[in-house]
Amino acid sequence: MATPQHFVFALVEDFTHMALSCAVDPLRIANLISGQTLYRWSFASENGETARASNDSVTLVHHGFDSLPDCDRLFVITGIHMKEKDTSLLLSALRRERARGTQIGALCSGAYVLAKAGFLDGMQAAIHWDYHDSFMEAFPEVNLVRNVFVADEKHVTASGGTATADLMLHLIERDHGYDLSVAVADQMVYNAVRNATAAQRVSLQSRNGMRNTHLAKAIQIMHDNIESPISPSLIAQQLCISTRQLERLFGKYLNSSPKKYFMEMRLERARHLLLQSEASITEVAMACGFESPGHFSRVYRSTFGVTPMLQRDRMN
């Protein structure tokens, strides 16, 4: 039997407990279903004894940041108040681990720590939406994306919450095959697993904090016109601003363009309809503003890596 992979989770005070649970439980279930010890895990914190989550639960840990064991993967898990944390001890530990070849990743707001260490320069990264604006200002050399996770870079990152489960299921599939990852998802009663290209979706007020009313109204216009998409120039005209100004707003706040964002919105709607309704492929295509099922299938496959038909078949 192959040697189990050892995952170490470095917990920073006020870390998000949901992210930890969504990271560990898929590994536990993979062991249970396979009947083998495919994965083992341990926890680390600054004091080497406990770590307190943002929900005030306390987790007993196995290691201090200054005495991390040999492991296959090391994930930094953080949460609220990330920018105010003193992470100097953790940063030193991360640099030591990188020097000896450990695969290092980050969950929730943990990308902030990796970026501070200089690990993410020139790479794509995912972080919880609440940190997007401040992160882009602090680390312009990092290509921040709105994806739920990024798994094809040297340092994998996930935006937290259930996105952590999506990432772990992706890693399980990569390590041990699609069938096991689906069985784990089934055991979790998790029937809407997202791949890396899925965008984080939250309410307009939550995502943008209503910091820019033009942006919020533009997104609402897109939402109201999914079945009959309109061009960025027409959206700008309705807002009484220039198309160029609209482009700047989407670039500044969402690191995207109006056209790309609108297409992602339509495709995400299509994905939900495929997974959660009995509508035909043609009906889904029409409901999401695509002129033909053929065009819809090509765009969907280019984005998600599977055709709409295969996407639906995988969930049956």
C-alpha positions in Angstrom: 0.0 0.0 0.0 1.3 3.5 -0.9 2.5 5.8 1.9 -0.3 8.1 3.0 0.0 11.8 2.1 0.5 13.9 5.2 -1.3 17.3 5.2 -0.4 19.9 7.8 -2.8 22.8 8.4 -1.2 25.9 9.9 -4.0 27.7 11.8 -3.7 31.4 12.4 -5.8 32.8 15.3 -9.4 33.8 14.2 -9.1 31.2 11.4 -12.4 30.2 9.7 -13.6 26.9 11.2 -15.7 26.0 8.2 -12.6 26.1 6.0 -10.8 23.7 8.3 -13.8 21.3 8.4 -14.2 21.4 4.7 -10.5 20.6 4.3 -10.3 17.7 6.7 -13.5 15.9 6.3 -13.1 15.0 2.5 -9.7 13.4 3.4 -11.3 11.5 6.3 -14.2 10.3 4.1 -11.7 9.3 1.3 -10.0 7.0 3.8 -13.3 5.6 5.0 -14.6 4.8 1.6 -11.4 3.4 0.1 -10.7 1.3 3.2 -7.1 2.6 3.2 -5.2 5.3 4.9 -4.7 7.5 1.8 -4.3 10.7 3.9 -3.3 11.7 7.4 -3.3 15.2 8.8 -2.1 17.3 11.7 -2.5 20.9 12.9 -0.1 23.6 13.8 -0.4 27.0 15.5 1.9 29.7 16.8 2.0 28.5 20.4 2.0 24.8 19.4 -0.9 24.0 21.8 -4.2 25.5 20.6 -5.7 27.7 17.9 -8.9 29.7 18.4 -11.3 30.0 15.4 -13.4 33.1 14.7 -16.4 31.2 16.1 -14.6 30.9 19.4 -14.1 27.1 19.1 -10.6 26.0 20.2 -8.7 23.3 18.3 -5.9 21.3 19.9 -2.8 21.3 17.7 0.1 18.9 17.2 2.9 21.3 16.3 4.2 24.9 16.6 5.1 27.0 13.6 8.7 26.7 14.7 8.6 22.8 14.6 6.7 21.7 11.6 7.1 18.1 10.7 8.0 16.7 7.2 4.8 16.7 5.2 3.5 16.5 1.6 1.3 19.5 1.8 1.1 22.5 4.1 -2.0 24.7 4.0 -2.3 28.1 5.8 -5.8 28.7 7.1 -6.7 32.2 8.2 -9.9 34.1 8.7 -10.9 37.6 9.9 -8.6 40.4 10.9 -5.9 39.0 8.7 -4.2 42.2 7.9 -3.7 43.0 11.5 -2.0 39.7 12.4 1.7 39.4 13.2 2.6 36.4 11.0 6.4 36.8 11.3 6.9 33.4 12.9 4.7 31.7 10.3 6.4 33.5 7.4 9.8 32.2 8.6 8.3 28.7 8.8 6.9 28.9 5.3 10.2 30.0 3.9 11.9 27.0 5.6 9.3 24.6 4.2 9.5 26.0 0.7 13.3 25.6 0.8 12.9 21.9 1.6 10.3 21.4 -1.2 7.0 21.2 0.7 3.9 22.0 -1.4 2.4 25.1 0.2 -1.1 26.3 -0.2 -3.6 28.7 1.4 -7.3 28.6 2.3 -9.8 31.5 2.9 -7.8 34.6 3.4 -4.6 32.6 3.7 -3.4 33.8 0.3 -2.6 37.1 2.1 0.1 35.4 4.0 1.6 33.7 1.0 1.6 36.9 -1.0 3.3 38.7 1.9 6.0 36.1 1.7 6.4 36.8 -2.0 5.3 33.3 -2.9 2.5 34.3 -5.3 4.3 36.9 -7.5 3.3 36.4 -11.1 0.8 33.6 -10.2 -2.9 33.3 -10.2 -4.5 33.1 -6.7 -7.9 32.9 -5.1 -8.9 34.6 -1.8 -12.2 35.2 -0.1 -14.1 38.0 -1.9 -14.1 40.2 1.2 -10.3 40.7 0.7 -10.3 41.3 -3.1 -10.0 45.1 -3.1 -7.3 45.4 -0.4 -5.4 42.4 -1.7 -5.2 43.9 -5.2 -3.9 47.2 -3.8 -1.3 45.5 -1.6 -0.1 42.9 -4.0 -0.5 44.1 -7.6 2.1 41.6 -8.8 -0.3 38.7 -8.0 -2.9 37.8 -10.6 -5.9 37.6 -8.3 -8.9 35.8 -9.8 -12.5 35.4 -8.7 -12.4 31.6 -9.0 -13.4 29.5 -6.0 -9.9 27.9 -6.1 -6.7 27.8 -8.1 -5.1 24.4 -8.3 -2.8 24.6 -11.4 -0.2 26.9 -9.8 2.8 26.0 -7.7 0.9 27.3 -4.7 -2.8 26.2 -4.6 -5.3 28.5 -3.1 -9.0 28.4 -2.2 -11.4 31.2 -1.3 -12.6 29.5 1.9 -15.9 28.0 3.1 -17.2 25.3 0.8 -14.7 26.2 -1.9 -12.2 24.4 0.4 -14.2 21.2 -0.1 -14.2 21.8 -3.9 -10.4 22.0 -3.8 -10.0 18.9 -1.7 -12.3 16.9 -4.0 -10.2 18.1 -6.9 -7.0 16.9 -5.2 -8.6 13.6 -4.3 -9.6 13.1 -7.9 -6.1 14.0 -9.0 -4.5 11.6 -6.6 -7.0 8.7 -6.6 -9.4 9.1 -9.5 -12.8 10.5 -10.4 -14.9 7.7 -8.9 -13.5 8.2 -5.4 -14.0 12.0 -5.5 -17.6 11.5 -6.5 -18.1 8.9 -3.8 -16.7 11.3 -1.2 -19.0 14.1 -2.5 -22.0 11.8 -2.3 -21.1 10.9 1.3 -21.0 14.6 2.1 -24.4 15.1 0.4 -22.6 17.6 -1.8 -24.2 17.5 -5.3 -23.0 20.7 -6.7 -19.3 20.3 -6.7 -17.6 23.2 -8.5 -14.4 23.2 -10.5 -11.7 25.7 -10.3 -13.1 28.1 -13.0 -16.4 28.6 -11.1 -16.6 32.2 -9.8 -17.3 33.2 -6.3 -21.0 34.3 -6.2 -22.3 36.5 -3.4 -24.9 39.2 -3.2 -24.2 42.5 -4.9 -24.3 44.4 -1.6 -21.9 41.9 0.1 -19.5 41.6 -2.8 -19.2 45.2 -3.7 -20.3 46.8 -0.4 -22.2 49.2 -2.6 -18.9 51.0 -2.8 -19.8 52.0 -6.4 -23.4 52.3 -7.3 -22.7 52.3 -11.1 -21.1 48.9 -10.8 -23.9 47.4 -8.7 -26.5 48.7 -11.1 -24.5 47.3 -14.1 -24.4 43.9 -12.5 -28.1 44.1 -11.8 -28.8 45.0 -15.4 -26.8 41.9 -16.5 -28.8 39.7 -14.1 -32.0 41.1 -15.4 -31.0 40.4 -19.0 -29.5 36.9 -18.8 -32.0 35.5 -21.3 -31.4 38.4 -23.8 -27.9 39.7 -23.1 -27.1 43.3 -24.0 -23.8 44.8 -24.9 -21.5 46.7 -22.4 -22.1 49.9 -24.5 -25.9 49.6 -23.9 -25.4 49.0 -20.2 -23.2 52.0 -20.0 -25.8 54.1 -21.9 -28.4 53.1 -19.3 -26.1 54.2 -16.6 -25.3 57.5 -18.3 -21.6 56.7 -18.3 -19.1 55.9 -21.0 -18.2 52.3 -22.0 -14.6 53.1 -21.1 -15.7 54.1 -17.6 -17.7 50.9 -17.2 -14.6 48.9 -18.3 -12.5 50.7 -15.7 -15.0 49.9 -12.9 -15.1 46.2 -13.7 -11.3 46.1 -13.8 -10.9 48.0 -10.6 -13.4 46.2 -8.4 -13.7 42.7 -10.0 -10.5 42.3 -11.9 -12.6 41.5 -15.0 -14.2 43.1 -18.0 -18.0 43.6 -18.4 -18.1 41.1 -21.3 -16.2 38.4 -19.4 -18.1 38.9 -16.2 -21.5 38.7 -18.0 -20.5 35.5 -19.8 -19.4 34.0 -16.4 -22.7 35.0 -14.9 -24.6 33.3 -17.8 -22.5 30.2 -17.7 -22.8 29.9 -13.9 -26.6 30.2 -14.3 -26.5 27.5 -17.0 -24.5 25.2 -14.7 -27.0 25.6 -11.9 -29.9 24.8 -14.3 -28.1 21.7 -15.6 -27.5 20.4 -12.1 -30.7 21.4 -10.4 -33.4 21.2 -13.1 -34.8 18.8 -15.7 -34.6 21.5 -18.5 -33.2 20.2 -21.7 -29.8 21.4 -23.0 -31.6 23.6 -25.6 -33.9 25.1 -22.9 -30.9 25.8 -20.7 -29.0 27.4 -23.6 -32.0 29.7 -24.4 -32.6 30.6 -20.8 -29.0 31.8 -20.6 -28.9 33.8 -23.7 -27.2 31.5 -26.2 -28.5 31.5 -29.7 -27.9 27.8 -30.4 -27.2 24.6 -28.3 -24.0 24.1 -30.4 -22.6 27.5 -29.5 -23.6 27.0 -25.8 -21.9 23.6 -25.7 -18.6 24.9 -27.2 -18.4 27.9 -24.7 -19.5 25.7 -21.8 -16.8 23.1 -22.6 -14.1 25.7 -23.0 -15.0 27.1 -19.6 -15.7 24.0 -17.5 -13.8 21.3 -19.4 -16.9 19.2 -20.0 -19.9 19.5 -22.3 -23.3 20.3 -20.8 -24.4 16.8 -21.5 -21.4 15.2 -19.7 -21.8 17.7 -16.8 -25.4 16.5 -16.3 -24.4 12.8 -16.7 -21.7 13.0 -14.1 -24.3 14.1 -11.5 -26.7 11.2 -12.3 
